């Protein structure tokens, strides 16, 4: 069984990763888990691996939803709303994958996980 994203988050914080690096790392892990299922779709343990990957992704995105819903969150309101809408799309897609499993349906979530992670790893001008 994979580590709970919140526990992974706490563990990584202790290793001095910045918040952005930590979020990128967790999202990358979520994308990797889905990608491994997609690439091994005919494996005998696919159902369990898919369930584990979907649950991990749901926990990660639920964490983001909670953080972004906080009125104290420093991100601009429009950006928060856009990411929340993206998380709703991901929730719907993951439920669809569980109801009607097809490997192609994972591609968009994998791409989103990896692209958001890559964006988080990019330094903003304020970070120098």
MMTF fields as JSON, N, C-alpha, C and O atoms, coordinates in Angstrom:
{
  "mmtfVersion": "1.0.0",
  "mmtfProducer": "UNKNOWN",
  "numBonds": 511,
  "numAtoms": 512,
  "numGroups": 128,
  "numChains": 1,
  "numModels": 1,
  "chainsPerModel": [1],
  "groupsPerChain": [128],
  "chainIdList": ["A"],
  "bondAtomList": [4, 2, 8, 6, 12, 10, 16, 14, 20, 18, 24, 22, 28, 26, 32, 30, 36, 34, 40, 38, 44, 42, 48, 46, 52, 50, 56, 54, 60, 58, 64, 62, 68, 66, 72, 70, 76, 74, 80, 78, 84, 82, 88, 86, 92, 90, 96, 94, 100, 98, 104, 102, 108, 106, 112, 110, 116, 114, 120, 118, 124, 122, 128, 126, 132, 130, 136, 134, 140, 138, 144, 142, 148, 146, 152, 150, 156, 154, 160, 158, 164, 162, 168, 166, 172, 170, 176, 174, 180, 178, 184, 182, 188, 186, 192, 190, 196, 194, 200, 198, 204, 202, 208, 206, 212, 210, 216, 214, 220, 218, 224, 222, 228, 226, 232, 230, 236, 234, 240, 238, 244, 242, 248, 246, 252, 250, 256, 254, 260, 258, 264, 262, 268, 266, 272, 270, 276, 274, 280, 278, 284, 282, 288, 286, 292, 290, 296, 294, 300, 298, 304, 302, 308, 306, 312, 310, 316, 314, 320, 318, 324, 322, 328, 326, 332, 330, 336, 334, 340, 338, 344, 342, 348, 346, 352, 350, 356, 354, 360, 358, 364, 362, 368, 366, 372, 370, 376, 374, 380, 378, 384, 382, 388, 386, 392, 390, 396, 394, 400, 398, 404, 402, 408, 406, 412, 410, 416, 414, 420, 418, 424, 422, 428, 426, 432, 430, 436, 434, 440, 438, 444, 442, 448, 446, 452, 450, 456, 454, 460, 458, 464, 462, 468, 466, 472, 470, 476, 474, 480, 478, 484, 482, 488, 486, 492, 490, 496, 494, 500, 498, 504, 502, 508, 506],
  "bondOrderList": [1, 1, 1, 1, 1, 1, 1, 1, 1, 1, 1, 1, 1, 1, 1, 1, 1, 1, 1, 1, 1, 1, 1, 1, 1, 1, 1, 1, 1, 1, 1, 1, 1, 1, 1, 1, 1, 1, 1, 1, 1, 1, 1, 1, 1, 1, 1, 1, 1, 1, 1, 1, 1, 1, 1, 1, 1, 1, 1, 1, 1, 1, 1, 1, 1, 1, 1, 1, 1, 1, 1, 1, 1, 1, 1, 1, 1, 1, 1, 1, 1, 1, 1, 1, 1, 1, 1, 1, 1, 1, 1, 1, 1, 1, 1, 1, 1, 1, 1, 1, 1, 1, 1, 1, 1, 1, 1, 1, 1, 1, 1, 1, 1, 1, 1, 1, 1, 1, 1, 1, 1, 1, 1, 1, 1, 1, 1],
  "groupList": [{"groupName": "UNK", "atomNameList": ["N", "CA", "C", "O"], "elementList": ["N", "C", "C", "O"], "formalChargeList": [0, 0, 0, 0], "bondAtomList": [1, 0, 2, 1, 3, 2], "bondOrderList": [1, 1, 2], "singleLetterCode": "X", "chemCompType": "L-PEPTIDE LINKING"}],
  "groupTypeList": [0, 0, 0, 0, 0, 0, 0, 0, 0, 0, 0, 0, 0, 0, 0, 0, 0, 0, 0, 0, 0, 0, 0, 0, 0, 0, 0, 0, 0, 0, 0, 0, 0, 0, 0, 0, 0, 0, 0, 0, 0, 0, 0, 0, 0, 0, 0, 0, 0, 0, 0, 0, 0, 0, 0, 0, 0, 0, 0, 0, 0, 0, 0, 0, 0, 0, 0, 0, 0, 0, 0, 0, 0, 0, 0, 0, 0, 0, 0, 0, 0, 0, 0, 0, 0, 0, 0, 0, 0, 0, 0, 0, 0, 0, 0, 0, 0, 0, 0, 0, 0, 0, 0, 0, 0, 0, 0, 0, 0, 0, 0, 0, 0, 0, 0, 0, 0, 0, 0, 0, 0, 0, 0, 0, 0, 0, 0, 0],
  "groupIdList": [1, 2, 3, 4, 5, 6, 7, 8, 9, 10, 11, 12, 13, 14, 15, 16, 17, 18, 19, 20, 21, 22, 23, 24, 25, 26, 27, 28, 29, 30, 31, 32, 33, 34, 35, 36, 37, 38, 39, 40, 41, 42, 43, 44, 45, 46, 47, 48, 49, 50, 51, 52, 53, 54, 55, 56, 57, 58, 59, 60, 61, 62, 63, 64, 65, 66, 67, 68, 69, 70, 71, 72, 73, 74, 75, 76, 77, 78, 79, 80, 81, 82, 83, 84, 85, 86, 87, 88, 89, 90, 91, 92, 93, 94, 95, 96, 97, 98, 99, 100, 101, 102, 103, 104, 105, 106, 107, 108, 109, 110, 111, 112, 113, 114, 115, 116, 117, 118, 119, 120, 121, 122, 123, 124, 125, 126, 127, 128],
  "secStructList": [7, 7, 7, 7, 2, 2, 2, 2, 2, 2, 2, 2, 2, 2, 6, 6, 7, 7, 2, 2, 2, 2, 2, 2, 2, 2, 2, 2, 2, 2, 2, 2, 2, 2, 2, 2, 2, 2, 2, 6, 6, 6, 1, 6, 6, 2, 2, 2, 2, 2, 2, 2, 2, 2, 2, 2, 2, 2, 2, 2, 2, 2, 2, 2, 2, 2, 2, 2, 2, 7, 6, 6, 7, 7, 1, 7, 2, 2, 2, 2, 2, 2, 2, 2, 2, 2, 2, 2, 2, 2, 2, 2, 2, 2, 2, 2, 2, 2, 2, 1, 7, 7, 4, 4, 4, 4, 2, 2, 2, 2, 2, 2, 2, 2, 2, 2, 2, 2, 2, 2, 2, 1, 7, 7, 4, 4, 4, 7],
  "xCoordList": [0.845, 0.0, 0.886, 1.946, 0.449, 1.237, 0.969, -0.101, 1.947, 1.866, 0.792, 0.642, 0.06, -0.943, -0.266, 0.796, -0.87, -0.237, 0.038, 1.037, -0.84, -0.617, 0.612, 1.423, 0.75, 1.936, 3.183, 4.237, 3.065, 4.198, 4.571, 5.749, 3.565, 3.769, 4.545, 5.516, 4.12, 4.768, 6.201, 7.115, 6.391, 7.727, 8.659, 9.798, 8.18, 9.014, 9.304, 10.387, 8.346, 8.589, 9.773, 10.599, 9.844, 10.936, 12.274, 13.319, 12.245, 13.471, 13.791, 14.634, 13.129, 13.4, 13.066, 13.692, 12.104, 11.648, 10.763, 10.041, 10.82, 9.906, 8.5, 8.327, 7.5, 6.118, 5.881, 5.222, 6.422, 6.254, 6.952, 6.391, 8.166, 8.894, 8.148, 8.071, 7.609, 6.865, 5.612, 5.337, 4.858, 3.652, 4.007, 3.307, 5.082, 5.524, 5.896, 5.567, 6.57, 6.987, 5.781, 5.746, 4.809, 3.615, 2.814, 2.332, 2.669, 1.956, 2.686, 2.053, 4.002, 4.779, 4.552, 4.377, 4.555, 4.311, 2.925, 2.756, 1.934, 0.569, 0.524, -0.112, 1.2, 1.244, 1.977, 1.553, 3.072, 3.85, 3.013, 3.037, 2.279, 1.443, 0.422, 0.24, -0.24, -1.215, -0.532, -1.052, 0.624, 1.356, 1.764, 1.685, 2.197, 2.585, 1.392, 1.529, 0.227, -0.982, -1.301, -1.576, -1.26, -1.579, -0.643, -1.087, 0.629, 1.617, 1.569, 2.104, 0.938, 0.836, -0.628, -1.011, -1.434, -2.886, -3.324, -4.343, -2.595, -3.003, -2.424, -2.611, -1.735, -1.148, -2.258, -3.339, -1.986, -3.013, -3.428, -4.544, -2.548, -2.87, -3.323, -3.311, -3.724, -4.09, -5.215, -5.146, -6.239, -7.367, -6.915, -7.323, -6.081, -5.606, -4.672, -4.762, -3.775, -2.85, -3.621, -3.284, -4.652, -5.478, -6.188, -6.219, -6.754, -7.438, -6.473, -6.81, -5.282, -4.283, -3.906, -3.823, -3.677, -3.278, -4.398, -4.149, -5.624, -6.767, -6.96, -7.165, -6.895, -7.047, -5.962, -6.244, -4.729, -3.631, -3.893, -3.748, -4.281, -4.59, -5.74, -5.683, -6.774, -7.912, -7.492, -7.941, -6.648, -6.181, -5.34, -5.484, -4.466, -3.626, -4.499, -4.325, -5.44, -6.28, -7.257, -7.62, -7.691, -8.538, -7.764, -8.313, -6.49, -5.642, -5.558, -5.706, -5.32, -5.268, -6.6, -6.628, -7.704, -9.025, -9.197, -9.693, -8.791, -8.912, -8.042, -8.486, -6.813, -5.901, -6.415, -6.349, -6.92, -7.373, -8.697, -9.01, -9.471, -10.753, -10.578, -11.508, -9.403, -9.121, -9.044, -8.232, -9.888, -9.86, -8.503, -8.191, -7.708, -6.383, -5.319, -4.181, -5.689, -4.725, -4.207, -4.999, -2.866, -2.284, -2.39, -2.114, -2.779, -2.89, -4.017, -5.005, -3.877, -4.959, -6.251, -6.218, -7.371, -8.67, -8.926, -9.385, -8.638, -8.881, -8.061, -8.564, -6.816, -5.967, -6.497, -6.543, -6.894, -7.481, -8.708, -8.864, -9.574, -10.795, -10.467, -11.101, -9.492, -9.099, -8.573, -8.921, -7.744, -7.191, -8.284, -8.293, -9.204, -10.331, -11.181, -11.597, -11.441, -12.201, -11.454, -12.068, -10.16, -9.343, -9.452, -9.544, -9.442, -9.539, -10.901, -10.994, -11.945, -13.277, -13.282, -13.842, -12.657, -12.531, -11.79, -12.208, -10.704, -9.917, -10.754, -10.729, -11.497, -12.384, -13.342, -13.495, -13.982, -14.946, -14.265, -14.806, -13.09, -12.385, -11.987, -12.111, -11.512, -11.106, -12.298, -12.175, -13.455, -14.664, -15.063, -15.479, -14.935, -15.248, -14.312, -14.751, -13.04, -12.063, -12.406, -12.281, -12.828, -13.17, -14.448, -14.562, -15.401, -16.659, -16.495, -17.059, -15.727, -15.53, -14.039, -13.598, -13.266, -11.807, -11.325, -11.663, -10.54, -9.841, -8.536, -8.538, -7.42, -6.127, -6.018, -5.352, -6.666, -6.576, -7.159, -6.729, -8.13, -8.785, -7.841, -8.094, -6.766, -5.809, -4.889, -4.325, -4.737, -3.75, -3.914, -2.926, -5.136, -5.337, -4.955, -4.372, -5.276, -4.927, -3.413, -2.828, -2.785, -1.326, -0.686, 0.221, -1.17, -0.627, -0.809, 0.107, -1.978, -2.237, -1.306, -0.689, -1.202, -0.31, 1.113, 1.73, 1.631, 3.012, 3.189, 4.204, 2.218, 2.336, 2.253, 3.003, 1.366, 1.282, 2.569, 3.11, 3.06, 4.322, 5.462, 6.269, 5.533, 6.596, 6.469, 7.474, 5.253, 5.039, 5.455, 5.994, 5.207, 5.595, 7.112, 7.645, 7.799, 9.265, 9.933, 11.119, 9.186, 9.717, 9.77, 8.777, 10.922, 11.071, 10.378, 10.505, 9.645, 9.028, 10.096, 11.111, 9.881, 10.863, 11.146, 12.262, 10.144, 10.325, 11.281, 11.912, 11.386, 12.267, 13.712, 14.632, 13.894, 15.255, 15.763, 16.896],
  "yCoordList": [-1.181, 0.0, 1.238, 1.252, 2.269, 3.492, 4.42, 4.392, 5.225, 6.159, 7.206, 7.676, 7.559, 8.609, 9.902, 10.243, 10.644, 11.878, 12.902, 13.618, 12.974, 13.933, 13.522, 14.368, 12.222, 11.744, 11.948, 12.318, 11.709, 11.946, 13.421, 13.775, 14.266, 15.718, 16.096, 16.849, 15.578, 15.881, 15.368, 16.069, 14.136, 13.551, 14.381, 14.646, 14.79, 15.578, 16.962, 17.505, 17.535, 18.839, 18.744, 19.654, 17.644, 17.449, 17.366, 17.63, 17.002, 16.917, 18.254, 18.317, 19.321, 20.695, 21.012, 21.888, 20.326, 20.714, 21.942, 22.081, 22.832, 23.965, 23.445, 22.325, 24.255, 23.862, 23.505, 22.511, 24.321, 24.061, 22.77, 21.981, 22.545, 21.321, 20.098, 19.069, 20.225, 19.133, 18.809, 17.646, 19.841, 19.637, 19.013, 18.118, 19.475, 18.923, 17.451, 16.634, 17.118, 15.743, 14.818, 13.721, 15.261, 14.447, 14.285, 13.192, 15.359, 15.267, 14.357, 13.601, 14.428, 13.547, 12.093, 11.239, 11.816, 10.448, 9.98, 8.838, 10.861, 10.519, 10.191, 9.219, 11.005, 10.757, 9.476, 8.731, 9.217, 7.995, 6.76, 5.783, 6.803, 5.658, 5.363, 4.208, 6.403, 6.207, 5.717, 4.835, 6.283, 5.902, 4.433, 3.731, 3.962, 2.56, 1.634, 0.578, 2.031, 1.233, 1.22, 0.169, 2.399, 2.514, 1.652, 0.988, 1.664, 0.911, -0.592, -1.374, -1.0, -2.422, -2.824, -3.533, -2.36, -2.513, -3.974, -4.274, -4.875, -6.283, -7.083, -8.298, -6.427, -7.126, -7.716, -7.138, -8.868, -9.509, -8.68, -8.831, -7.816, -7.004, -5.587, -4.683, -5.403, -4.07, -3.437, -2.251, -4.196, -3.605, -2.99, -1.88, -3.701, -3.178, -1.994, -0.998, -2.1, -0.988, 0.251, 1.371, 0.047, 1.165, 1.8, 3.024, 0.974, 1.493, 2.292, 3.38, 1.757, 2.464, 3.806, 4.82, 3.805, 5.033, 6.066, 7.256, 5.615, 6.537, 7.117, 8.322, 6.273, 6.765, 7.784, 8.814, 7.497, 8.422, 9.761, 10.814, 9.723, 10.953, 11.707, 12.929, 10.992, 11.65, 12.33, 13.438, 11.685, 12.285, 13.531, 14.546, 13.444, 14.594, 15.774, 16.886, 15.528, 16.622, 17.107, 18.283, 16.229, 16.666, 17.605, 18.577, 17.306, 18.183, 19.56, 20.581, 19.586, 20.869, 21.603, 22.82, 20.867, 21.491, 22.17, 23.294, 21.492, 22.071, 23.317, 24.335, 23.238, 24.386, 25.568, 26.713, 25.291, 26.358, 26.964, 28.097, 26.229, 26.734, 27.648, 28.356, 27.637, 28.473, 29.94, 30.293, 30.799, 32.219, 32.877, 33.911, 32.294, 32.83, 32.427, 32.891, 31.568, 31.124, 32.329, 33.143, 32.456, 33.65, 33.709, 34.756, 32.622, 32.655, 33.586, 33.74, 34.202, 35.05, 34.238, 33.058, 34.883, 34.206, 33.483, 32.341, 34.123, 33.495, 32.222, 31.231, 32.239, 31.056, 29.935, 28.775, 30.289, 29.283, 28.644, 27.423, 29.474, 28.96, 28.06, 27.02, 28.445, 27.623, 26.262, 25.239, 26.247, 24.975, 24.133, 22.911, 24.78, 24.039, 23.41, 22.259, 24.148, 23.592, 22.423, 21.43, 22.539, 21.449, 20.225, 19.097, 20.442, 19.323, 18.631, 17.414, 19.398, 18.804, 17.935, 16.839, 18.431, 17.639, 16.33, 15.266, 16.41, 15.219, 14.234, 13.033, 14.736, 13.859, 13.107, 11.891, 13.837, 13.215, 12.177, 11.092, 12.503, 11.568, 10.305, 9.201, 10.456, 9.286, 8.393, 7.169, 8.994, 8.191, 7.46, 6.303, 8.137, 7.516, 6.341, 5.295, 6.511, 5.437, 4.228, 3.088, 4.47, 3.348, 2.65, 1.428, 3.417, 2.833, 2.113, 1.039, 2.706, 2.167, 2.214, 3.086, 1.277, 1.329, 1.196, 0.242, 2.161, 2.137, 2.895, 3.981, 2.34, 2.986, 4.396, 5.254, 4.638, 5.953, 7.058, 8.209, 6.705, 7.704, 8.267, 9.336, 7.558, 8.026, 9.119, 9.892, 9.186, 10.094, 11.537, 12.19, 12.054, 13.463, 13.746, 14.79, 12.833, 13.045, 12.957, 13.742, 12.006, 11.887, 13.181, 13.719, 13.671, 14.915, 16.087, 16.89, 16.189, 17.289, 17.181, 18.168, 15.98, 15.79, 16.232, 16.99, 15.751, 16.07, 17.539, 18.142, 18.12, 19.528, 20.477, 21.451, 20.211, 21.053, 20.892, 21.872, 19.651, 19.417, 20.193, 20.809, 20.166, 20.899, 22.397, 23.079, 22.91, 24.328, 24.714, 25.798, 23.834, 24.105, 24.109, 24.79, 23.352, 23.293, 24.487, 24.732, 25.228, 26.41, 27.556, 27.866, 28.179, 29.295, 30.53, 30.871, 31.189, 32.455, 33.545, 33.358, 34.693, 35.782, 36.221, 36.635, 36.133, 36.537, 35.599, 35.992, 34.341, 33.371, 33.52, 32.992, 34.241, 34.476, 33.324, 33.348],
  "zCoordList": [0.0, 0.0, 0.0, 0.626, -0.701, -0.823, 0.348, 0.958, 0.642, 1.753, 1.478, 0.35, 2.504, 2.428, 1.988, 2.509, 1.02, 0.537, 1.633, 1.576, 2.627, 3.707, 4.511, 4.887, 4.774, 5.486, 4.637, 5.154, 3.334, 2.435, 2.457, 2.463, 2.467, 2.513, 3.775, 3.708, 4.913, 6.187, 6.207, 6.643, 5.729, 5.694, 4.827, 5.211, 3.661, 2.757, 3.322, 3.107, 4.042, 4.665, 5.613, 5.69, 6.326, 7.268, 6.547, 7.141, 5.273, 4.481, 3.826, 2.931, 4.261, 3.836, 2.385, 1.79, 1.812, 0.491, 0.638, 1.625, -0.346, -0.32, -0.58, -1.06, -0.265, -0.511, -1.968, -2.273, -2.868, -4.302, -4.714, -5.475, -4.222, -4.557, -4.036, -4.707, -2.849, -2.239, -3.039, -3.333, -3.388, -4.184, -5.531, -6.003, -6.144, -7.426, -7.276, -8.136, -6.202, -5.966, -5.785, -6.342, -5.016, -4.765, -6.062, -6.357, -6.831, -8.111, -9.095, -9.831, -9.107, -9.981, -9.603, -10.472, -8.319, -7.85, -8.279, -8.706, -8.165, -8.57, -10.062, -10.471, -10.87, -12.308, -12.652, -13.536, -11.961, -12.197, -11.887, -12.636, -10.791, -10.425, -11.526, -11.912, -12.027, -13.103, -14.381, -15.064, -14.702, -15.914, -15.855, -16.863, -14.692, -14.548, -14.776, -15.393, -14.28, -14.516, -16.009, -16.588, -16.62, -18.043, -18.895, -19.832, -18.572, -19.35, -19.087, -19.874, -17.997, -17.636, -17.504, -16.573, -18.446, -18.368, -18.302, -17.68, -18.916, -18.933, -17.767, -17.7, -16.864, -15.709, -14.839, -14.726, -14.227, -13.405, -12.184, -11.685, -11.707, -10.53, -10.904, -10.069, -12.178, -12.648, -11.837, -11.517, -11.502, -10.771, -9.447, -9.108, -8.707, -7.423, -7.625, -6.908, -8.603, -8.88, -9.335, -8.951, -10.151, -10.604, -9.418, -9.288, -8.56, -7.374, -6.499, -6.032, -6.28, -5.469, -6.097, -5.405, -7.414, -8.11, -8.097, -7.902, -8.304, -8.291, -6.893, -6.744, -5.879, -4.498, -4.154, -3.541, -4.547, -4.271, -4.949, -4.327, -6.227, -6.955, -6.298, -6.163, -5.892, -5.246, -3.948, -3.656, -3.18, -1.926, -2.194, -1.512, -3.187, -3.536, -3.943, -3.444, -4.853, -5.344, -4.28, -4.275, -3.38, -2.255, -1.341, -0.821, -1.152, -0.346, -0.997, -0.324, -2.314, -3.025, -2.929, -2.745, -3.054, -2.953, -1.602, -1.523, -0.553, 0.791, 0.92, 1.449, 0.441, 0.52, -0.297, 0.149, -1.479, -2.373, -1.932, -2.298, -1.155, -0.656, 0.543, 0.93, 1.126, 2.296, 1.868, 1.014, 2.46, 2.094, 2.363, 1.772, 3.236, 3.559, 2.532, 2.603, 1.581, 0.58, -0.195, -0.67, -0.331, -0.952, -2.479, -3.064, -3.135, -4.593, -5.028, -4.31, -6.186, -6.702, -6.859, -7.209, -6.596, -6.609, -7.931, -7.926, -9.051, -10.36, -10.535, -11.065, -10.099, -10.204, -9.314, -9.725, -8.099, -7.194, -7.837, -7.816, -8.406, -9.034, -10.22, -10.4, -11.025, -12.174, -11.73, -12.32, -10.701, -10.22, -9.567, -9.708, -8.853, -8.275, -9.376, -9.251, -10.445, -11.568, -12.205, -12.596, -12.305, -12.827, -11.918, -12.402, -10.623, -9.686, -9.789, -9.623, -10.059, -10.249, -11.507, -11.511, -12.569, -13.794, -13.506, -13.963, -12.756, -12.43, -11.626, -11.895, -10.636, -9.859, -10.778, -10.666, -11.684, -12.603, -13.488, -13.701, -13.999, -14.879, -14.119, -14.649, -12.89, -12.111, -11.783, -11.8, -11.485, -11.257, -12.538, -12.493, -13.673, -14.962, -15.238, -15.716, -14.941, -15.151, -14.283, -14.73, -13.067, -12.186, -12.656, -12.552, -13.168, -13.629, -14.968, -15.178, -15.858, -17.207, -17.545, -18.294, -16.994, -17.14, -18.584, -19.285, -19.003, -20.289, -20.088, -19.509, -20.556, -20.293, -20.875, -20.296, -22.012, -22.653, -21.774, -21.847, -20.951, -20.098, -19.041, -18.487, -18.765, -17.764, -18.303, -17.529, -19.615, -20.222, -19.787, -19.45, -19.786, -19.451, -18.0, -17.708, -17.092, -15.678, -15.498, -14.752, -16.175, -16.124, -16.62, -15.986, -17.758, -18.321, -17.365, -17.183, -16.759, -15.818, -14.617, -14.216, -14.04, -12.884, -13.225, -12.477, -14.362, -14.743, -15.107, -14.76, -15.8, -16.202, -15.014, -14.951, -14.082, -12.878, -12.069, -11.555, -11.956, -11.232, -11.882, -11.186, -13.209, -13.914, -13.666, -13.466, -13.677, -13.404, -11.996, -11.778, -11.049, -9.665, -9.5, -8.624, -10.34, -10.255, -10.921, -10.705, -11.726, -12.4, -11.41, -10.751, -11.308, -10.365, -10.911, -12.087, -10.033, -10.422, -10.337, -9.666, -11.015, -10.945, -9.506, -9.193, -8.636, -7.235, -6.501, -5.52, -6.985, -6.338, -6.789, -6.164, -7.876, -8.367, -9.085, -9.567]
}
